[in-house]
């Protein structure tokens, strides 16, 4: 829409990167909030002294900044190049989308890669749940044996 209204390619690239940065920053802040609230119950379940003090942990702050910059660059690069290069008239008539139906496109490859990663995370989560249940039952068995 911005290109139709007269925006040039450089302005569109900056807009895509800023939108991506905003989404990544909101995601990082949400992750920090969730980690802050979830850490105490997890600490009690695992019976470990876990703490989360982000303000005094420089390594964690640098890690979050590096992740933010990396994800913003990777997630904003492709849309900024491809979408800013569309011809507005052809894009609105959806002729540009009809040309790329043959072969394996980058978009199809990325969707497949995203599906594979999602499946790996789901399987990892299920394995972690089974490990936690095993840990809990073996711990109670050990306590019963000691009593």
C-alpha positions as CSV (number, residue, x, y, z in Angstrom):
1,X,0.0,0.0,0.0
2,X,2.8,2.3,0.8
3,X,4.4,1.8,-2.6
4,X,1.1,2.5,-4.3
5,X,0.9,5.8,-2.4
6,X,4.4,6.8,-3.6
7,X,6.8,5.2,-1.2
8,X,10.2,4.3,-2.6
9,X,12.1,1.0,-2.2
10,X,14.4,2.3,0.6
11,X,11.4,3.6,2.7
12,X,9.7,0.2,2.3
13,X,12.9,-1.7,3.5
14,X,13.1,0.5,6.5
15,X,9.4,0.0,7.3
16,X,9.7,-3.8,7.1
17,X,12.8,-3.8,9.3
18,X,11.1,-1.5,11.9
19,X,8.0,-3.7,11.9
20,X,10.0,-6.8,12.4
21,X,12.1,-5.1,15.1
22,X,8.9,-4.1,16.9
23,X,7.5,-7.7,16.7
24,X,10.8,-9.2,17.9
25,X,11.1,-6.7,20.8
26,X,7.5,-7.5,21.9
27,X,8.3,-11.2,21.7
28,X,11.5,-10.9,23.8
29,X,9.7,-8.8,26.4
30,X,6.8,-11.3,26.6
31,X,9.4,-14.1,26.9
32,X,11.1,-12.3,29.8
33,X,7.8,-11.8,31.6
34,X,6.8,-15.4,31.2
35,X,10.2,-16.6,32.4
36,X,10.0,-14.3,35.4
37,X,6.6,-15.6,36.5
38,X,7.2,-19.3,35.6
39,X,10.7,-19.6,37.2
40,X,9.5,-19.9,40.8
41,X,7.0,-22.7,40.2
42,X,9.6,-24.6,38.1
43,X,12.2,-24.0,40.9
44,X,9.8,-25.6,43.4
45,X,9.0,-28.6,41.1
46,X,12.6,-29.3,40.4
47,X,13.7,-28.5,43.9
48,X,16.6,-26.3,42.6
49,X,17.5,-22.8,43.6
50,X,16.7,-21.0,40.3
51,X,16.7,-17.3,40.0
52,X,16.2,-14.7,37.3
53,X,17.7,-11.4,37.8
54,X,18.0,-9.8,34.4
55,X,19.1,-6.3,35.6
56,X,22.3,-7.6,37.2
57,X,23.2,-10.3,34.5
58,X,25.1,-8.6,31.7
59,X,25.5,-11.8,29.8
60,X,21.8,-12.4,29.6
61,X,21.2,-8.8,28.5
62,X,23.8,-9.2,25.7
63,X,22.3,-12.5,24.7
64,X,18.8,-11.0,24.4
65,X,20.2,-8.1,22.4
66,X,22.1,-10.4,20.1
67,X,19.0,-12.6,19.6
68,X,16.9,-9.5,18.9
69,X,19.3,-8.2,16.3
70,X,19.8,-11.6,14.6
71,X,16.1,-12.5,14.4
72,X,15.3,-9.0,13.2
73,X,17.9,-9.2,10.5
74,X,16.9,-12.7,9.4
75,X,13.2,-12.2,9.5
76,X,13.2,-8.7,8.0
77,X,15.7,-9.3,5.2
78,X,13.6,-11.5,2.9
79,X,10.3,-9.5,3.1
80,X,12.2,-6.2,2.7
81,X,13.9,-7.3,-0.5
82,X,11.0,-9.2,-2.1
83,X,8.1,-7.1,-1.1
84,X,9.7,-3.8,-1.8
85,X,10.7,-4.9,-5.3
86,X,7.1,-5.7,-6.4
87,X,5.6,-3.7,-9.1
88,X,2.4,-2.3,-7.4
89,X,0.2,-2.7,-10.4
90,X,1.3,-6.3,-11.1
91,X,1.1,-7.2,-7.4
92,X,-2.4,-5.8,-7.1
93,X,-3.5,-7.8,-10.2
94,X,-1.7,-10.8,-8.6
95,X,0.1,-11.5,-11.8
96,X,3.5,-11.7,-10.1
97,X,2.3,-14.5,-7.8
98,X,1.1,-16.5,-10.8
99,X,4.5,-16.5,-12.5
100,X,6.3,-18.4,-9.7
101,X,4.3,-21.7,-9.7
102,X,7.0,-24.0,-11.1
103,X,9.8,-25.5,-9.2
104,X,10.6,-25.2,-5.5
105,X,10.4,-21.6,-4.4
106,X,12.1,-20.1,-1.4
107,X,8.7,-19.6,0.3
108,X,7.8,-23.3,0.0
109,X,11.3,-24.2,1.3
110,X,10.9,-21.9,4.3
111,X,7.4,-23.3,5.0
112,X,8.8,-26.8,4.9
113,X,11.7,-25.9,7.1
114,X,9.3,-24.2,9.6
115,X,7.2,-27.3,9.7
116,X,10.2,-29.5,10.4
117,X,11.3,-27.2,13.2
118,X,7.8,-27.2,14.7
119,X,7.7,-31.0,14.6
120,X,11.1,-31.2,16.3
121,X,10.0,-28.8,19.1
122,X,6.8,-30.8,19.6
123,X,8.7,-34.1,19.9
124,X,11.3,-32.5,22.2
125,X,8.5,-31.2,24.4
126,X,6.9,-34.6,24.6
127,X,10.2,-36.2,25.5
128,X,10.9,-33.6,28.1
129,X,7.5,-34.2,29.7
130,X,8.2,-37.9,29.8
131,X,11.6,-37.3,31.4
132,X,10.1,-35.0,34.0
133,X,7.5,-37.7,34.9
134,X,10.2,-40.3,35.1
135,X,12.3,-38.0,37.3
136,X,9.4,-37.3,39.6
137,X,8.5,-41.0,40.0
138,X,12.0,-42.1,40.5
139,X,12.6,-39.4,43.1
140,X,9.5,-40.5,45.0
141,X,10.6,-44.1,44.8
142,X,14.0,-43.2,46.2
143,X,12.4,-41.3,49.0
144,X,10.1,-44.3,49.8
145,X,13.1,-46.6,49.8
146,X,15.0,-44.4,52.3
147,X,12.1,-44.2,54.7
